Amino acid sequence: MSSTLPFWILNSARNSIATLQGGRRLYSRCASNRNKSRWRLFSQVPGTLKSSAPCSSFALQKAYRHTSTEEDDFHLQLSPEQVNEVLRAGESAHKVLDLVSGVPNSVLRFESNQLAANSPVEDRRGVASCLQTSGLMFGIFDGHGGHACAQAVSERLFYYVAVSLMSQQTLEQMEGAMESMKPLLPILHWLKHPGDSIYKDVTSVHLDHLRVYWQELLDLHMEMGLNIKEALMYSFQRLDSDISLEVQAPLEDEMTRNLSLQVAFSGATACMAHIDGVHLHVANAGDCRAILGVQEDNGMWSCLPLTCDHNAWNQAELSRLKREHPESEDRTVIMDNRLLGVLMPCRAFGDVQLKWSKELQRSVLERGFDTEALNIYQFTPPHCYTPPYLTAEPEVTYHRLRPQDKFLVLASDGLWDVLDNEDVVRLVVEHLAEAGRHKPDLAQRPANLGLMQSLLLQRKAQGLHAADQNAATRLIRHAIGSNEYGEMEPERLTAMLTLPEDLARMYRDDITVTVVYFNSDSIDAYYKRG
């Protein structure tokens, strides 16, 4: 790729923007084929394109994204070292230990990273252990229409799952503590990432709804609590229901009311994994994705998908939507590969515009909310006749871990838009080989993963950047810096990182990745113990 690529990107984007300026409500039809905006409709200040200061994580000397779209003002600002600083700003890595029982955990460690395209970033991620059970939870939450819903789901969903898994006795202790105004039993231990919200605690309003949920679980009189599949199914749907009810309830605190409105009228897809010993459950609502990297006894690598994307390319989703709505809507439920012509995913939290009747929306919004100042999406699609069209009900997959299951990758659709499942497995395998953690027998690798070619390309490019120590960073680097042949092009990578904030979203999405490595020895010992 030549050094003129950044100007080609800018010229193309500028031509598209010229057709959009001039009004507050704009229809976004300028996104590239690789990354289409989740919502067709978006808001901007009249006559301008919104931009804001870069996140502090990216505020490096001479390492910033311009907000100008003028060619004369645009210059590549990042050295290879600064490219690495930007790519690695959101890294985190943890080694997992089981200090209670002394038995090695089936999860050995995990690595994660996030790169923003939106400002502020709309993706969220979470990792926590259940203190009243033995499970580890990993989540990826991809927001659209703002970050509010993704933030809320990332902070609250794990609590609902943890409560669902509690025994009757533990729930009684929780309720007794609330009644006597004593401290609650600790529920979760959060493992933080760079940029995480500083308030990873349930607020009073949210705790009230969580308490109502555990009271209902107590009324079921189940000694051992829900099983994990039930817990995941009910937790997703119950949290989404609470998000909807909270904005309908009369709240005196203005800040809480406004936040509830922003959460309900924005949206978020979610994919989370619960790992307890060899038991892996993945719950997915939307188009985030989870896959397993598997190494067979003969050394060959393969990919095992654990989720299906809930979008217009999923025939099962199309059939479900048509079953749930009158035959007269067969042509309008999905238009232009979007739900009602406006939304890419077919399952999500929030997005009450696609779940409520027009009358309910009107009654809520007429309570004095300053919807313009809050910058929420009030848009009701023209073909919204029989809501709800959207659900937060997840599909839950169970997989019993085996010694050959080496790693799990969870990521937002910003990664999957540009890398397929096999590419992701190949890149993580290369990372393990490069880091010396795994020594692959190249003679036994399948040709369809292209491992040999990639290793040759990797050696050719070794002088361009220091090896990434984090597999999630490697995936993000290749997602935005590789050409159509899978070759890393430094000029392309630099161009994509130095795009002005008001253009970056047209050419790439927020990307959030978590790679979970399994302890094969621990899993093997589990089976030997019977």
C-alpha positions in Angstrom: 0.0 0.0 0.0 1.3 3.4 -0.9 1.7 6.3 1.5 -1.2 8.1 -0.3 -3.8 5.7 1.3 -4.7 8.2 4.1 -5.6 10.9 1.6 -7.7 8.4 -0.4 -9.6 7.5 2.8 -10.1 11.2 3.6 -11.3 12.1 0.1 -13.8 9.2 0.0 -15.1 10.1 3.5 -15.3 13.8 2.7 -17.4 13.2 -0.4 -19.8 11.2 1.7 -20.0 13.7 4.5 -20.8 16.5 2.1 -24.2 14.9 1.4 -25.0 14.7 5.1 -24.4 18.1 6.6 -27.1 20.6 7.2 -29.6 19.0 9.6 -29.8 17.7 13.1 -31.2 14.2 12.2 -29.2 12.5 9.6 -29.4 9.2 7.8 -26.1 7.4 7.8 -25.5 5.9 4.4 -21.7 6.6 4.1 -20.3 3.7 6.2 -17.9 1.4 4.3 -18.8 -2.1 3.4 -16.6 -3.5 6.2 -18.2 -1.5 9.0 -21.8 -0.3 8.7 -23.3 1.8 11.5 -25.5 -0.2 13.8 -28.3 2.5 13.7 -29.2 3.9 10.3 -30.2 7.2 12.1 -27.9 9.3 14.1 -27.8 12.7 15.7 -25.4 15.6 15.2 -25.1 19.3 16.0 -26.6 21.3 13.2 -24.2 21.9 10.3 -21.3 20.1 11.9 -20.0 16.7 12.7 -19.6 16.0 16.4 -16.0 15.6 17.7 -14.6 15.6 21.2 -11.2 15.4 22.8 -9.5 12.1 22.6 -9.7 9.7 25.6 -6.8 10.3 28.1 -5.5 6.8 27.2 -4.6 8.2 23.8 -3.3 11.5 24.8 0.3 10.8 23.9 2.8 13.4 22.7 2.3 13.7 18.9 0.1 10.6 19.1 -3.3 11.9 18.5 -6.2 11.7 16.0 -6.9 14.9 14.1 -10.4 16.3 14.0 -9.8 18.2 10.8 -10.8 16.8 7.4 -8.6 19.1 5.4 -5.9 17.4 3.4 -3.4 20.1 4.1 -3.8 19.7 7.9 -3.6 15.9 7.9 -0.2 14.3 8.4 0.8 10.9 9.7 1.6 11.6 13.3 2.6 8.2 14.7 5.9 6.5 14.8 6.0 2.7 15.1 6.6 3.1 18.8 3.6 5.4 19.1 1.4 3.0 17.1 2.3 0.4 19.7 1.5 2.8 22.5 -2.0 3.5 21.1 -2.7 -0.2 20.4 -1.6 -1.3 23.8 -3.2 1.4 25.9 -6.2 -0.7 26.8 -4.4 -4.0 27.5 -4.9 -6.1 30.5 -3.8 -9.6 31.5 -4.4 -11.7 34.5 -3.3 -15.1 35.7 -6.1 -17.0 37.4 -5.4 -18.8 40.7 -7.6 -20.9 42.8 -6.5 -20.0 46.3 -9.5 -21.5 48.1 -9.4 -25.2 47.3 -5.8 -25.3 46.0 -7.0 -27.1 42.9 -5.7 -25.6 39.6 -8.5 -23.7 37.8 -9.5 -24.7 34.4 -8.8 -21.1 33.3 -5.1 -20.5 33.3 -5.1 -16.8 32.4 -6.8 -14.3 30.1 -5.7 -11.3 28.0 -7.9 -8.4 26.8 -7.7 -5.2 24.9 -10.0 -2.5 23.4 -9.5 0.1 20.7 -12.0 2.9 20.2 -13.5 4.1 17.0 -16.4 6.0 18.5 -15.7 8.9 20.9 -16.4 8.0 23.6 -16.0 4.2 23.0 -19.3 2.4 23.1 -18.0 -1.1 23.8 -17.6 -2.4 27.3 -16.1 -5.6 28.8 -16.2 -7.3 32.1 -14.5 -10.1 34.1 -15.7 -11.2 37.5 -15.7 -14.3 39.8 -18.9 -15.3 41.7 -17.9 -15.3 45.4 -20.9 -17.4 46.4 -20.4 -20.0 43.6 -17.3 -21.2 41.9 -17.8 -19.6 38.4 -15.8 -17.2 36.4 -17.7 -14.8 34.1 -16.4 -13.0 31.0 -18.5 -10.5 29.0 -18.3 -8.4 25.9 -21.0 -5.6 25.6 -21.3 -3.7 22.3 -23.3 -0.5 22.6 -25.0 1.5 19.8 -26.8 4.8 19.9 -24.4 5.8 22.7 -22.5 4.0 25.5 -25.2 4.2 28.2 -26.8 0.8 27.8 -23.6 -1.1 27.3 -22.2 0.6 30.5 -25.3 -0.4 32.5 -25.4 -4.0 31.2 -21.7 -4.4 31.9 -22.2 -3.3 35.5 -25.4 -5.2 36.3 -25.7 -8.4 34.3 -23.2 -10.4 36.3 -25.1 -9.6 39.5 -28.3 -11.0 38.1 -26.4 -14.2 37.0 -24.7 -14.6 40.4 -28.0 -14.1 42.3 -29.7 -16.6 40.0 -27.1 -19.3 40.9 -27.3 -18.8 44.7 -28.8 -21.4 46.9 -32.0 -20.8 48.8 -29.9 -20.5 52.0 -27.7 -17.8 50.5 -30.6 -15.9 49.2 -32.2 -16.0 52.6 -29.0 -14.6 54.1 -29.0 -11.8 51.6 -32.6 -10.9 52.3 -32.0 -11.1 56.1 -29.1 -8.7 55.8 -31.3 -6.2 53.8 -34.1 -6.4 56.4 -31.8 -5.9 59.3 -29.8 -3.2 57.4 -26.6 -5.2 57.8 -23.9 -5.4 55.1 -24.7 -7.8 52.3 -22.6 -10.8 51.5 -20.1 -10.0 48.8 -21.4 -11.2 45.4 -18.7 -10.5 42.9 -15.0 -10.0 42.7 -14.3 -7.7 39.7 -11.1 -7.9 37.7 -10.6 -4.4 36.3 -9.5 -3.3 32.9 -7.9 0.1 31.9 -10.7 2.6 31.5 -13.3 0.7 33.5 -15.9 2.7 35.3 -14.8 3.5 38.8 -18.3 2.6 40.2 -18.6 -1.1 39.7 -21.3 -1.2 42.3 -25.0 -1.5 42.1 -26.7 1.8 42.8 -29.7 2.0 45.2 -32.3 1.9 42.5 -30.5 -1.0 40.8 -30.1 -2.8 44.1 -33.8 -2.5 44.7 -34.6 -4.2 41.5 -32.0 -6.9 42.1 -33.6 -7.5 45.5 -37.1 -7.9 43.9 -35.5 -10.5 41.6 -34.0 -12.5 44.5 -37.2 -12.3 46.4 -39.0 -13.9 43.5 -36.3 -16.6 43.4 -36.9 -17.2 47.1 -40.7 -17.6 46.4 -39.8 -20.5 44.0 -38.4 -22.5 46.9 -35.6 -24.1 44.9 -33.0 -25.3 47.4 -30.1 -25.3 44.9 -31.1 -22.3 42.8 -31.4 -22.2 39.0 -29.1 -24.2 36.8 -26.6 -22.2 34.8 -28.6 -22.2 31.5 -31.7 -21.1 33.2 -29.7 -18.4 35.2 -28.3 -17.0 32.0 -31.6 -17.0 30.1 -33.6 -15.4 33.0 -30.8 -12.9 33.8 -30.6 -11.4 30.4 -34.3 -11.0 30.0 -34.9 -9.8 33.6 -32.3 -7.1 33.4 -33.7 -5.9 30.0 -37.2 -5.8 31.6 -35.8 -3.8 34.6 -34.1 -1.3 32.2 -37.5 -0.8 30.5 -39.4 -0.4 33.8 -36.9 1.9 35.4 -37.5 4.7 32.8 -41.3 4.3 33.2 -41.2 4.6 36.9 -41.5 8.1 38.5 -38.1 9.0 39.9 -37.5 12.2 41.8 -33.7 12.3 41.2 -33.2 14.1 37.9 -29.8 12.6 37.2 -31.1 9.0 37.8 -34.1 9.7 35.5 -31.9 11.0 32.7 -29.5 8.1 33.0 -32.4 5.7 32.9 -33.7 7.3 29.7 -30.3 7.2 28.0 -29.9 3.5 29.0 -33.3 2.5 27.7 -33.2 4.5 24.4 -29.6 3.4 23.5 -28.9 -0.3 23.1 -26.3 -3.0 23.6 -25.6 -6.5 22.4 -24.0 -8.9 24.8 -22.0 -12.2 24.8 -20.9 -13.7 28.1 -19.2 -16.9 29.2 -19.6 -18.7 32.5 -16.8 -21.2 33.3 -17.0 -23.6 36.2 -14.5 -26.4 36.1 -15.0 -28.1 32.7 -18.4 -26.6 32.3 -18.5 -23.8 29.8 -21.8 -21.9 29.0 -21.9 -19.0 26.6 -25.0 -16.8 26.3 -25.3 -14.5 23.3 -27.8 -11.8 22.3 -26.7 -9.9 19.2 -23.7 -10.1 17.0 -20.8 -10.3 19.4 -19.2 -13.8 19.0 -17.4 -16.5 20.9 -15.2 -19.3 19.5 -12.9 -22.0 20.8 -9.4 -22.7 19.5 -9.0 -26.5 19.5 -5.8 -28.5 19.0 -6.3 -32.1 18.1 -4.1 -35.0 19.2 -2.3 -34.9 15.8 -1.4 -31.3 16.4 -3.9 -29.8 13.9 -5.8 -26.6 14.9 -9.4 -25.9 14.3 -12.1 -23.5 15.3 -15.3 -24.4 17.2 -18.0 -21.6 17.0 -20.0 -21.3 20.2 -22.5 -18.6 19.0 -24.5 -17.6 16.0 -24.8 -13.9 15.0 -28.3 -12.6 15.4 -28.6 -10.5 12.3 -30.3 -10.5 8.9 -27.8 -13.1 7.6 -29.0 -15.7 10.1 -31.9 -17.6 8.5 -33.1 -18.9 11.8 -33.5 -15.3 13.1 -35.4 -14.3 9.9 -37.8 -17.2 10.4 -38.3 -16.3 14.1 -39.1 -12.7 13.3 -41.6 -13.6 10.6 -43.3 -16.1 13.0 -43.7 -13.4 15.6 -45.3 -10.8 13.3 -48.2 -10.8 10.9 -47.6 -12.1 7.3 -48.4 -8.6 6.1 -45.0 -7.5 7.6 -42.8 -10.1 5.9 -41.3 -7.5 3.6 -40.8 -4.8 6.3 -39.5 -6.7 9.3 -36.0 -6.9 7.6 -35.2 -4.2 5.1 -31.7 -3.5 3.7 -30.4 -6.2 5.9 -31.5 -4.4 9.1 -34.3 -4.9 11.6 -37.1 -2.5 10.3 -34.5 -1.0 8.1 -32.6 0.7 11.0 -30.8 -1.8 13.3 -28.2 -4.4 12.4 -28.5 -6.8 15.4 -31.9 -8.6 15.9 -31.4 -9.1 19.6 -30.2 -6.5 22.1 -30.7 -4.8 25.5 -32.5 -1.5 25.5 -33.6 0.0 22.2 -37.1 0.5 23.5 -38.0 2.3 20.3 -38.3 -1.2 18.8 -40.0 -2.7 21.9 -42.6 -0.2 23.1 -45.7 1.0 21.4 -45.7 4.5 20.1 -48.2 5.5 22.8 -45.9 4.3 25.6 -42.9 6.1 24.1 -44.9 9.3 23.8 -46.2 9.1 27.4 -42.7 8.5 28.8 -41.0 11.3 26.7 -43.7 13.8 27.6 -42.7 13.8 31.3 -40.3 16.7 30.8 -37.2 15.0 29.6 -34.8 17.3 27.7 -34.3 14.8 24.9 -32.3 17.1 22.7 -29.8 17.8 25.5 -29.7 14.1 26.4 -29.0 13.3 22.7 -31.1 10.2 22.7 -32.6 8.4 19.8 -36.4 9.1 19.7 -36.8 7.7 16.2 -39.6 5.2 15.7 -39.2 3.3 12.4 -42.1 3.9 9.9 -43.0 0.2 9.8 -43.1 -0.4 13.5 -46.7 -1.8 13.6 -46.6 -4.7 16.1 -43.8 -4.2 18.7 -41.8 -5.7 20.2 -39.5 -6.5 17.3 -36.4 -6.9 19.5 -35.6 -9.2 22.3 -32.7 -9.6 24.8 -33.4 -13.4 25.1 -30.0 -15.0 24.6 -29.1 -18.3 22.9 -27.2 -20.4 25.4 -24.6 -22.9 24.3 -23.1 -25.6 26.6 -19.7 -27.1 26.0 -17.8 -29.6 28.2 -14.2 -28.5 28.1 -11.6 -31.1 26.9 -7.8 -31.1 27.1 -7.7 -30.2 23.4 -9.7 -27.0 24.0 -6.9 -24.4 24.3 -8.5 -21.0 24.3 -11.7 -19.1 24.1 -12.1 -15.8 22.2 -14.9 -13.4 22.9 -15.1 -10.2 20.9 -17.4 -7.4 19.6 -18.4 -7.4 16.0 -15.7 -4.8 15.2 -13.3 -7.8 15.1 -15.5 -10.2 13.3 -16.4 -7.7 10.6 -12.8 -7.9 9.3 -11.5 -11.3 10.5 -13.2 -14.6 10.2 -13.1 -17.3 12.8 -10.2 -19.3 11.3 -8.1 -16.1 11.0 -8.6 -15.4 14.7 -7.6 -18.9 15.7 -4.5 -18.7 13.4 -3.4 -15.4 14.9 -3.7 -16.6 18.5 -1.8 -19.8 17.6 0.9 -17.6 16.0 1.0 -15.5 19.2 1.4 -18.6 21.3 4.2 -19.8 19.1 5.9 -16.4 19.0 5.7 -16.1 22.7 7.3 -19.5 23.2 4.3 -20.7 25.1 3.4 -23.3 22.5 5.7 -24.9 19.9 3.5 -26.0 17.0 4.5 -28.8 14.7 4.2 -27.0 11.4 4.3 -30.1 9.4 1.0 -31.2 11.0 -0.9 -27.8 10.6 -3.8 -27.7 8.1 -3.3 -25.6 5.0 -6.6 -23.9 5.3 -5.4 -21.9 8.3 -2.4 -20.6 6.3 -0.1 -21.0 9.3 3.1 -21.4 7.3 2.5 -18.5 5.0 1.6 -16.3 8.0 4.7 -17.3 9.9 6.8 -16.3 6.9 5.1 -13.0 6.6 5.5 -12.5 10.4 9.3 -13.1 10.1 9.4 -10.6 7.2 7.7 -8.0 9.3 9.5 -8.6 12.6 11.6 -5.5 12.2 8.6 -3.3 11.9 7.3 -3.6 15.5 8.1 -5.4 18.7 6.1 -8.6 19.3 2.9 -8.1 21.1 2.7 -9.7 24.5 -1.1 -9.7 24.5 -3.0 -11.9 22.0 -6.0 -9.4 22.0 -3.6 -6.7 20.8 -2.3 -8.8 18.1 -5.9 -9.5 16.9 -6.7 -5.8 16.9 -3.5 -4.9 15.1 -4.3 -7.4 12.3 -8.0 -6.4 12.2 -7.2 -2.8 11.2 -3.7 -3.2 9.6 -4.0 -6.2 7.3 -4.8 -6.0 3.6 -7.1 -8.4 1.7 -4.3 -10.9 1.5 -3.8 -11.0 5.3 -0.5 -9.2 5.1 0.3 -6.5 7.7 0.8 -3.1 6.1 2.3 -0.5 8.5 1.0 2.4 6.4 -2.5 1.1 6.5 -2.3 0.5 10.3 -1.0 4.1 10.9 -3.6 5.6 8.6 -6.4 3.8 10.4 -5.1 5.0 13.8 -4.7 8.6 12.7 -8.1 9.0 11.1 -9.9 12.1 12.5 -12.5 11.2 15.1 -15.3 12.3 12.9 -14.2 9.8 10.2 -12.8 6.9 12.1 -16.3 5.2 12.7 -16.9 5.1 8.9 -13.9 2.8 8.4 -13.7 0.7 11.5 -15.8 -0.1 14.6 -14.9 -0.2 18.3 -13.1 -3.4 18.8 -13.0 -5.3 22.1 -11.4 -8.7 22.6 -10.8 -11.1 25.5 -8.8 -14.3 25.0 -9.2 -16.9 27.8 -6.5 -19.6 28.0 -7.4 -23.0 29.5 -5.3 -25.2 31.7 -5.1 -28.4 29.8 -3.4 -30.2 32.7 -6.2 -29.2 35.1 -8.9 -30.3 32.7 -7.2 -33.6 32.0 -6.9 -34.2 35.8 -10.6 -33.6 36.2 -11.4 -36.5 33.8 -8.8 -38.7 35.5 -10.4 -38.1 38.9 -13.7 -39.2 37.3 
